[in-house]
Structure formats: structure tokens, C-alpha cells
């Protein structure tokens, strides 16, 4: 019986940790994304302004040419060093340094 009781207590502890972690926003699945970035966004290598378009290059060397008129640019906190593009390519999350280069505030 002691073994079963120990497993039940261990299960309760694990469940409590998972619930507490979720309540604190510590979801392990979302840990790769900074706060505010869609969890299905793709990480990108660079974002530049070329003529009248944003050129977004991902780590698979796919190039996305996005119109500033239909693309939201969100500047991430200064401690974030990675950049992202949304799955439907209508939002990019950039570092402060990139935002300055793009002329976005």
C-alpha cells in the first residue's frame, strides 16, 4: 500500500507543478517564443528594407517579400535577440536594432 500511496502523492505533486507553471505562464511548449510572439511563428535570420518591401530571410534560406502596407511590425523587448514572421506572413517581430534600420518605432 505504501508504494501506491507514494505514486499518488508523486502524481499530485507533478500535477500541482504543471498547474502552477501554467498559471505563471511557464508553459514548456511556448518557452521558445518571447512574450507576445505567436507560437506558430517562424524564426527568421534577417529582416531588411529593400526598396518598398521588407525582405525576410528564414533559416532555411526562404525569402519572403512583404509589403509594409499589409505587414505589422512589432518591436520586441531589448533583451530579445531573435526575430520572427507569422505563419500567414502578415506580422514580423523584430529586434530594436532591426526596427531602427527599418525606420520603425
Secondary structure, DSSP 8 states (H G I E B T S, - for coil): -HHHHHHHHHHHHHHHHHHHHHHTT--GGGTTS-TTS-TT-EEEEEEEEETTEEEEEETT--EEEEEGGG-EEEE--TT---EEE-TTSSEEEE-HHHHHHHT--
